[in-house]
Amino acid sequence: MDFIQIDLMRHGEPQGGRRYRGQIDDPLSEKGWQQMRDAVGDRHPWQHIVSSPLLRCAEFAHELSERWDIPCSEDHRFMEFAFGEWEGKTTQQLTVDDPDRILKFRLDPIRYRPAGAEALDSFASRIASAWRDVLGLHQGKQVLLVAHAGVIRVILAQVLGMPLQNMYRIEVGNASISRVRVEPNEMLSTLVFHDGRL
């Protein structure tokens, strides 16, 4: 295989359910563990696993690594977007005084960035830097990247040549997998499938 194939896997449901978690380090719920185990099953085609260091990604990545004897590394650059004042809050809490707050953010995350949140271009830059390193280190291999919805959206926006401000138009479900194939010398990146299972 002269190309690199990377499976992008979002973590399962964390403890505490749906909320803008960002870099809060909640572990997976029992349901989240089951979602991830079901998504992979007994399949393990990877030669390397890369993970965000946050527990909801890293604990499953290391379990998979130990089970199938696959090398695993963590990269802090693959941590989720820092949501600032939104971190830890639910959609209901955030829309009490502005019912359109979430919609405005999703339509234009640059203009409607949460107070104290990471700048979107800075977030995209750190993801791009980590992505380039994965490509450089693992040519000709199949790699699993266990990360977050925001991270996966940025990567897919870059692969598809989408404007970054449109990244929230990409749905990324819990424990879903998207596959990207990158040709030698990064001449062409292709989305093979999205938001599915192996």
DOKOL-252978 format. One record per residue: z, x, y of N, C-alpha, C in turn. Coordinates in pm, whole numbers, plus 50000, padded with zeros to 5 digits. Atoms other than C-alpha are relative to their C-alpha. Example, Ala and Ser with C-alpha at 12.3 -4.5 7.8 and 13.67 -1.06 7.14 Angstrom:
BEGIN
NODE     n_w     n_u     n_v    ca_w    ca_u    ca_v     c_w     c_u     c_v
NODE   50000   50089   49881   50780   51230   49550   50000   50090   50120
NODE   49994   49918   49881   50714   51367   49894   50073   49923   50109
***
This chain:
BEGIN
NODE     n_w     n_u     n_v    ca_w    ca_u    ca_v     c_w     c_u     c_v
NODE   50000   50086   49882   50000   50000   50000   50000   50090   50123
NODE   50008   49913   49882   49888   50171   50321   50049   49931   50127
NODE   49942   50070   49887   50028   49904   50552   50151   49982   49976
NODE   49859   50033   50017   50391   49809   50613   50014   49849   50008
NODE   49978   50144   50002   50505   49459   50528   50149   49976   50026
NODE   49861   50024   49962   50823   49333   50694   50030   49852   49993
NODE   49952   50137   50007   51003   49013   50601   50116   49986   50098
NODE   49898   50026   49898   51205   48883   50896   50083   49881   49954
NODE   49914   50106   50051   51501   48680   50773   50112   49970   50100
NODE   49889   50041   49915   51734   48484   50997   50124   49974   49914
NODE   49874   50028   50069   52099   48458   50897   50014   49850   49974
NODE   49966   50139   50027   52234   48135   50749   50101   49947   50100
NODE   49905   50064   49909   52479   47898   50913   50130   50081   50010
NODE   49872   49930   49984   52781   48082   51060   50118   49902   49999
NODE   49880   50082   49986   53138   47955   51055   50007   49947   50142
NODE   49994   50062   49868   53187   47712   51341   49877   49919   50034
NODE   50118   50084   49980   52843   47550   51308   49913   50043   50117
NODE   50101   49971   49896   52571   47530   51573   50064   50017   50137
NODE   49958   49973   49863   52649   47689   51908   49923   50122   50049
NODE   50065   49881   49946   52510   47955   52139   50094   50119   49976
NODE   49907   49899   50048   52676   48238   51952   49973   50136   50063
NODE   50034   49871   49941   52488   48537   52092   50061   50115   49922
NODE   49942   49883   50064   52693   48847   52014   50144   49978   49951
NODE   49871   50032   50063   53011   48666   51904   49984   50026   49850
NODE   50019   49949   50137   53073   48810   51557   50060   49908   49893
NODE   49953   50092   50103   53133   48503   51340   49932   50030   49867
NODE   50061   49982   50133   53078   48546   50964   49927   49874   49956
NODE   50068   50115   50058   52866   48315   50751   50100   49899   49945
NODE   49924   50105   50070   53006   47982   50634   49958   50004   49852
NODE   50040   50010   50141   52994   47900   50262   49857   49947   49990
NODE   50137   50055   49998   52683   47693   50337   49900   50108   50040
NODE   50088   49893   49955   52531   47992   50520   49971   50101   49891
NODE   50020   49908   50114   52586   48222   50222   49902   49937   49900
NODE   50085   50067   50098   52424   47964   49994   49856   49991   50049
NODE   50135   50007   49943   52127   47920   50228   49926   50132   49980
NODE   50065   49869   50009   52056   48293   50225   49972   50038   49855
NODE   50022   49969   50143   52103   48337   49851   49888   49916   49942
NODE   50107   50087   50049   51877   48038   49783   49863   50045   50052
NODE   50127   49960   49940   51608   48170   50019   49938   50120   49928
NODE   50047   49878   50066   51584   48499   49829   49993   49983   49848
NODE   49995   50015   50145   51680   48397   49475   50014   50135   49932
NODE   49998   49872   50071   51619   48682   49231   49888   50093   50043
NODE   50109   49916   49953   51328   48823   49427   50055   50112   50087
NODE   49954   49883   49923   51377   49171   49572   49888   50104   50009
NODE   50117   49912   49996   51041   49329   49657   50012   50116   50100
NODE   49988   49906   49889   51180   49555   49932   50043   50139   49955
NODE   49954   49862   50021   51221   49931   49940   50111   50038   50098
NODE   49893   49973   49903   51458   49915   50238   50038   49869   50068
NODE   49949   50114   49925   51676   49660   50418   50056   50053   50131
NODE   49946   49969   49868   51749   49679   50792   50071   49875   50049
NODE   49923   50116   49958   52012   49456   50949   50061   50020   50138
NODE   49910   50005   49885   52178   49359   51271   50140   50033   49949
NODE   49864   49969   50045   52538   49487   51257   50094   49880   50004
NODE   49912   50115   49993   52679   49140   51327   50021   49942   49860
NODE   49959   50039   50134   52864   48996   51025   49908   49898   49934
NODE   50081   50107   50059   52640   48691   50978   49868   50052   49944
NODE   50118   49934   50057   52353   48930   50901   50041   50110   49902
NODE   49970   49877   50073   52512   49251   50776   50067   49976   49865
NODE   49931   50022   50128   52736   49107   50503   49902   49960   49891
NODE   50100   50037   50101   52443   48943   50325   49908   50117   49969
NODE   50089   49885   50021   52221   49249   50377   50064   50101   49904
NODE   49933   49903   50088   52481   49473   50212   50022   49944   49859
NODE   49989   50061   50133   52538   49226   49928   49868   50017   49924
NODE   50132   49986   50062   52164   49228   49857   49971   50145   49964
NODE   50019   49857   50022   52152   49606   49887   50074   50047   49875
NODE   49919   49957   50115   52433   49654   49633   49950   49934   49871
NODE   50045   50071   50120   52298   49392   49393   49875   50062   49939
NODE   50128   49951   50049   51950   49543   49369   49978   50149   50026
NODE   50008   49855   49976   52024   49906   49464   49885   50033   50097
NODE   50101   49977   49895   51808   49893   49779   50072   50063   50118
NODE   49935   49940   49882   51897   50127   50068   50005   49901   50115
NODE   49979   50093   49889   52034   49939   50369   50052   50076   50121
NODE   49950   49939   49876   52082   50045   50731   50019   49892   50104
NODE   49976   50091   49889   52218   49870   51038   49948   50063   50128
NODE   50049   49952   49872   52068   49896   51384   50051   49904   50108
NODE   49939   50085   49897   52266   49765   51683   49896   49940   50095
NODE   50104   50054   49911   51940   49711   51874   49945   49867   49951
NODE   50044   50129   50053   51867   49416   51645   50106   49891   50016
NODE   49902   50106   49972   52176   49227   51770   49934   49889   50081
NODE   50053   50117   49930   52116   48881   51914   50007   50018   50152
NODE   49997   50011   49855   52046   48810   52281   50142   49967   50045
NODE   49867   50028   49944   52368   48815   52486   49988   49883   50098
NODE   50017   50123   49923   52398   48461   52628   50094   49987   50119
NODE   49913   50007   49884   52660   48542   52892   50098   49884   49992
NODE   49904   50111   49994   52859   48232   52994   49975   49891   49896
NODE   50029   50100   50103   52688   48025   52724   50061   50036   49865
NODE   49955   49957   50133   52836   48227   52438   50119   49916   49953
NODE   49895   50080   50061   53049   48016   52205   49993   49852   50032
NODE   50007   50140   49959   52942   47687   52362   49892   49924   49923
NODE   50097   50087   50066   52761   47396   52200   49902   49944   50101
NODE   50097   50067   49913   52456   47218   52339   50067   49888   50078
NODE   49932   50111   49935   52680   46919   52415   50085   50049   50118
NODE   49917   49947   49892   52918   47131   52621   49916   50048   50118
NODE   50084   49943   49894   52634   47293   52815   49921   49896   50078
NODE   50083   50102   49934   52459   46968   52903   50081   49887   50063
NODE   49915   50105   49940   52757   46765   53030   49962   49975   50145
NODE   50030   50018   49858   52676   46828   53396   49851   50019   50035
NODE   50144   49984   49979   52304   46900   53353   49928   49974   49868
NODE   50061   50035   50128   52129   46714   53068   49874   50080   49966
NODE   50125   49926   50023   51814   46926   53113   50021   50151   49994
NODE   49974   49857   49993   51986   47267   53115   49935   50077   49885
NODE   50055   49929   50116   51879   47367   52762   49847   49996   50003
NODE   50146   50013   49994   51525   47234   52805   49941   50095   50104
NODE   50050   49910   49895   51480   47427   53130   50002   50146   49953
NODE   49990   49863   50052   51599   47746   52962   49890   50027   49898
NODE   50101   49979   50104   51367   47701   52665   49858   50005   50059
NODE   50131   49999   49935   51070   47632   52893   49977   50125   50084
NODE   50013   49882   49914   51141   47926   53122   50131   50082   49995
NODE   49875   49926   50016   51415   48161   52993   50019   50114   50099
NODE   49987   49896   49896   51342   48411   53270   50064   49939   50125
NODE   49951   50065   49878   51401   48174   53561   50136   49934   49979
NODE   49877   50075   50026   51683   47976   53395   50095   50074   49906
NODE   49910   49917   50082   51871   48264   53233   50146   49960   50027
NODE   49858   50033   49980   52240   48179   53173   50071   50107   50084
NODE   49923   49906   49918   52486   48339   53414   50063   50107   49911
NODE   49942   49890   50076   52589   48682   53289   49923   50039   49875
NODE   50078   49972   50121   52322   48682   53017   49916   50127   50017
NODE   50089   49884   50004   52112   48980   52917   49865   49962   50062
NODE   50134   50025   49947   51782   49008   53105   49901   49997   49883
NODE   50091   50019   50112   51501   48890   52878   49911   50122   49977
NODE   50084   49882   50019   51284   49196   52943   50080   50116   49940
NODE   49915   49897   50061   51578   49426   52854   50020   49972   49851
NODE   49986   50041   50139   51636   49230   52534   49873   50034   49922
NODE   50127   49973   50067   51267   49254   52444   49976   50150   49984
NODE   50018   49855   50006   51266   49628   52520   50082   50063   49889
NODE   49919   49941   50107   51554   49705   52286   49950   49959   49862
NODE   50058   50042   50128   51394   49498   52009   49874   50080   49971
NODE   50125   49924   50019   51058   49673   52062   50029   50143   49959
NODE   49962   49862   50035   51228   50014   52044   50043   50009   49854
NODE   49954   50000   50140   51401   49929   51715   49884   49972   49904
NODE   50116   50036   50082   51081   49773   51576   49909   50121   49979
NODE   50084   49880   50011   50880   50089   51652   50062   50100   49902
NODE   49934   49907   50092   51140   50296   51466   49988   49955   49855
NODE   50018   50052   50137   51123   50069   51161   49858   50031   49951
NODE   50139   49974   50038   50744   50101   51158   49978   50149   49973
NODE   50018   49857   50018   50763   50479   51195   50066   50055   49875
NODE   49924   49948   50114   51018   50527   50919   49955   49946   49865
NODE   50023   50070   50127   50880   50290   50656   49853   49968   49973
NODE   50143   50022   50027   50499   50320   50649   49975   49990   49849
NODE   50036   50016   50140   50354   50197   50320   50105   49929   49917
NODE   49891   50065   50074   50672   50009   50227   50008   49851   50034
NODE   49965   50138   49971   50796   49654   50212   50147   50000   50041
NODE   49867   49992   49939   51104   49606   50431   50051   49859   50029
NODE   49936   50125   49959   51350   49321   50485   50082   50028   50125
NODE   49919   49993   49879   51492   49279   50837   50082   49873   50009
NODE   49909   50115   49990   51798   49051   50849   50053   49996   50143
NODE   49968   50001   49857   51849   48940   51208   50022   49857   50048
NODE   49966   50123   49930   51876   48652   51452   49875   49930   50052
NODE   50116   50078   49952   51651   48376   51586   49936   50065   50121
NODE   50056   49939   49880   51610   48546   51923   49924   50127   49971
NODE   50067   49875   50040   51522   48880   51766   49866   49970   49935
NODE   50123   50035   50071   51265   48719   51538   49897   49940   50096
NODE   50092   50056   49900   51116   48522   51828   49932   50109   50082
NODE   50057   49890   49921   51068   48840   52032   49895   50076   49918
NODE   50094   49927   50085   50902   49021   51740   49872   49919   49981
NODE   50119   50083   50023   50669   48728   51668   49918   49982   50128
NODE   50073   50009   49874   50581   48690   52035   49918   50126   50023
NODE   50073   49874   49985   50483   49058   52041   49884   50008   49901
NODE   50105   49996   50103   50287   49031   51714   49883   49910   50039
NODE   50103   50099   49968   50099   48724   51838   49942   50015   50140
NODE   50049   49980   49864   50045   48853   52192   50036   49886   50094
NODE   49956   50112   49917   50238   48560   52342   50078   50051   50121
NODE   49911   49966   49889   50398   48575   52686   50145   49983   49956
NODE   49861   50002   50041   50766   48648   52638   50070   49871   50039
NODE   49933   50121   49954   50867   48342   52838   49972   49879   49909
NODE   50029   50109   50093   50712   48124   52563   50068   50016   49865
NODE   49943   49970   50131   50925   48268   52283   50081   49886   49939
NODE   49919   50109   50054   51146   47959   52254   49915   49883   49951
NODE   50089   50099   50062   50841   47760   52145   49984   50030   49850
NODE   50004   49964   50142   50881   47935   51807   50131   49954   49935
NODE   49882   50047   50073   51120   47755   51572   50035   50101   49890
NODE   49954   49907   50104   51330   47980   51346   50123   49938   49934
NODE   49891   50069   50069   51546   47797   51091   50099   50096   49935
NODE   49900   49920   50071   51862   47921   50924   49945   50047   49866
NODE   50041   49938   50126   51784   48159   50635   49850   49994   49975
NODE   50145   50002   50017   51411   48124   50697   49945   50142   50000
NODE   50066   49869   50010   51171   48412   50631   49861   49990   50061
NODE   50135   49986   49946   50863   48516   50827   49949   50137   49961
NODE   50056   49872   50047   50632   48790   50700   49896   50053   50098
NODE   50093   49932   49911   50451   49038   50923   49941   50120   49927
NODE   50068   49884   50056   50193   49290   50803   49946   50085   50114
NODE   50044   49909   49894   50126   49595   51019   49909   50106   49939
NODE   50097   49904   50051   49816   49803   50956   50036   50142   50043
NODE   49971   49860   49965   49825   50187   50966   49975   50026   50149
NODE   50008   49964   49858   49875   50334   51314   50020   49880   50093
NODE   49970   50121   49923   49983   49986   51429   49875   49943   50069
NODE   50126   50048   49943   49617   49899   51489   49998   49847   50010
NODE   50000   50146   50002   49679   49534   51400   50126   49951   49930
NODE   49887   50067   50063   49988   49323   51329   49961   49856   49974
NODE   50041   50134   50041   49941   48995   51143   50120   49921   49952
NODE   49899   50091   50054   50175   48701   51087   49943   49937   49873
NODE   50051   50047   50129   50128   48621   50717   50051   49859   49971
NODE   49943   50135   50006   50365   48322   50702   50127   49996   50085
NODE   49888   50013   49907   50648   48182   50913   50093   49888   49958
NODE   49896   50103   50015   50976   47991   50876   49999   49940   49859
NODE   50008   50047   50137   50949   47971   50497   50101   50065   49908
NODE   49918   49937   50103   51100   48102   50175   49910   50090   49918
NODE   50081   49913   50086   50989   48370   49931   49945   49921   49884
***
